[in-house]
Amino acid sequence: MASTDVLGEGASLARPPAFNGTAYMYWKQRMLIFLEASGIDILDAVENGPYIPKIAGTDNSMIIKPRADWSDDDKKKVGFNAKAKNIITSALCAEEFFRVSNCKSAKEMWDILQETHEGTTAVS
């Protein structure tokens, strides 16, 4: 019989899988499935970073678009990062939450959790 400490409360379509700092690889795979089911754009924000609305500058470089100029589509795309952050933080125990609570993006949160619990693959 599986330990309830690892499995938590069980699967839910409405709540992300809980992470208490143990069985990270198990949680990670379940969380990726939950994020994808929540919306491919939400998963994209976690894997590739937030959408940042930009416009062409006077020298053809891309500059960040002022918030007052965001279109409805820009607002929708920016919102995917906020939804992803909410999903991730809703899954975490207090210790894990405080590890990522100052992150600006869902990708940054995900990367910190991954590095903390998997280590780094950097080669010196």
C-alpha positions in Angstrom: 0.0 0.0 0.0 1.3 3.5 -0.9 2.1 6.0 1.8 -0.4 8.8 2.1 2.4 11.1 2.9 3.7 10.9 -0.6 0.3 10.7 -2.4 -1.4 13.4 -0.3 -5.1 13.8 -0.5 -5.6 12.3 -3.9 -6.3 13.6 -7.3 -8.6 16.6 -8.0 -9.5 18.3 -11.2 -9.9 21.6 -9.3 -6.8 21.6 -7.0 -3.2 21.1 -8.0 -1.3 18.2 -6.5 0.1 19.2 -3.0 3.9 19.3 -2.5 5.3 19.1 1.0 9.0 18.9 0.0 9.1 15.1 -0.5 8.7 12.9 -3.6 9.5 15.9 -5.9 9.8 13.9 -9.2 6.3 12.3 -8.5 4.9 15.8 -7.8 6.6 17.4 -10.8 5.1 15.0 -13.3 1.6 15.3 -11.7 2.0 19.1 -11.7 3.0 19.2 -15.3 -0.1 17.3 -16.2 -2.3 19.6 -14.1 -0.7 22.7 -15.7 -1.3 21.3 -19.2 -4.9 20.4 -18.4 -5.4 23.9 -17.0 -4.3 25.3 -20.4 -1.4 24.9 -22.7 -0.7 28.6 -22.5 -0.4 28.3 -18.7 2.1 25.5 -19.1 4.0 27.6 -21.7 4.3 30.4 -19.1 6.0 27.9 -16.7 8.3 26.3 -19.3 9.2 29.4 -21.3 8.5 32.4 -19.2 5.8 35.1 -19.1 4.5 36.9 -22.1 5.8 40.5 -22.2 3.9 42.9 -24.5 6.3 44.7 -26.7 6.3 47.3 -29.5 8.8 48.4 -32.1 10.9 51.3 -30.9 12.1 54.2 -33.0 15.3 52.3 -34.0 13.3 49.1 -34.8 14.3 47.5 -31.4 11.6 46.0 -29.3 10.6 47.9 -26.2 8.1 46.9 -23.5 4.7 48.2 -24.2 3.2 50.6 -21.6 0.4 48.9 -19.6 -2.0 51.6 -20.7 -1.5 50.5 -24.3 -2.1 46.8 -23.7 -4.8 45.2 -25.9 -7.3 42.7 -24.6 -5.1 40.0 -26.1 -2.0 41.3 -24.3 -3.9 41.3 -21.0 -5.1 37.7 -21.6 -1.6 36.5 -22.5 0.0 38.3 -19.5 -2.6 36.7 -17.3 -1.3 33.2 -18.0 1.8 33.8 -15.9 -0.4 35.0 -13.0 -2.6 31.9 -13.3 0.5 29.7 -13.4 2.0 31.4 -10.3 -1.3 30.9 -8.5 -1.5 27.2 -9.4 2.1 26.6 -8.3 1.8 28.5 -5.0 -1.5 26.8 -4.2 0.3 23.4 -4.4 3.1 24.3 -1.9 3.5 23.8 1.8 4.6 26.9 3.7 8.4 26.1 3.5 8.3 25.6 -0.3 6.0 28.6 -0.7 8.5 30.9 1.1 11.3 29.5 -1.1 9.6 31.0 -4.2 7.3 33.7 -2.9 9.5 36.6 -4.2 9.7 35.3 -7.7 8.3 37.5 -10.5 7.4 34.7 -12.9 6.0 31.1 -12.8 9.1 30.0 -14.7 11.4 31.4 -12.0 9.4 29.6 -9.4 9.5 26.3 -11.3 13.2 26.7 -11.9 14.0 27.3 -8.2 11.9 24.3 -7.2 13.6 22.2 -9.8 17.1 23.3 -8.8 16.4 22.8 -5.1 15.0 19.3 -5.4 16.8 18.0 -8.5 20.1 19.9 -8.3 21.8 21.5 -11.3 23.0 20.0 -14.5 25.7 22.7 -15.0 29.1 21.4 -15.8 32.2 23.3 -14.7 
